[in-house]
Amino acid sequence: MMEQRSRDPGMVRSPQNQYPAELMRRFELYFQGPSSNKPRVIREVRADSVGKLVTVRGIVTRVSEVKPKMVVATYTCDQCGAETYQPIQSPTFMPLIMCPSQECQTNRSGGRLYLQTRGSRFIKFQEMKIQEHSDQVPVGNIPRSITVLVEGENTRIAQPGDHVSVTGIFLPILRTGFRQVVQ
């Protein structure tokens, strides 16, 4: 808001200050596997499935509460009032501290950036744990489970105990710190 008042309307934004596509997008895109694609057993999802569209069948055993996940962080400079946008691609990110605007760089004023939560973009996020059906588990073995990350309008669809068929891209996630030891 402060930036809009101080700048000329015909002035072109710098590349660091342009609106990211994630901030402007008002729709969600979902993929549905072909009807000929047979659901796999969780036990059959292996290394050859990494990065591919996979359909898995199972029982929901645990569902986390719906949490906000930041997609674009918006910052405002305390010196020049410029807005800076940071698209976030990973579960963790390092917030920007120093203002990258041309005005702060030339004046060497060292403007500090402050996160604007109202200008940032969030999506709904939920973790779901799916376990193999009892008829898919070999005799004497423990049923295997897989964690599914659910985003957007797909949250709050399944409850524990529901039989589901989930289609998505299989990507193993490297956990850090204590979570790596636990899981």
Sequence and secondary structure as in RCSB ss.txt:
>XXXX:A:sequence
MMEQRSRDPGMVRSPQNQYPAELMRRFELYFQGPSSNKPRVIREVRADSVGKLVTVRGIVTRVSEVKPKMVVATY
TCDQCGAETYQPIQSPTFMPLIMCPSQECQTNRSGGRLYLQTRGSRFIKFQEMKIQEHSDQVPVGNIPRSITVLV
EGENTRIAQPGDHVSVTGIFLPILRTGFRQVVQ
>XXXX:A:secstr
 HHHHHS TT    GGGS  HHHH          TT   B GGG  GGGTTSEEEEEEEEEEE   EEEEEEEEE
EETTT  EEEEE  SSS     B   HHHHHHT   BEEE TTTSEEEEEEEEEEE  GGGS TT    EEEEEE
EGGGTTS  TT EEEEEEE       THHHHH 
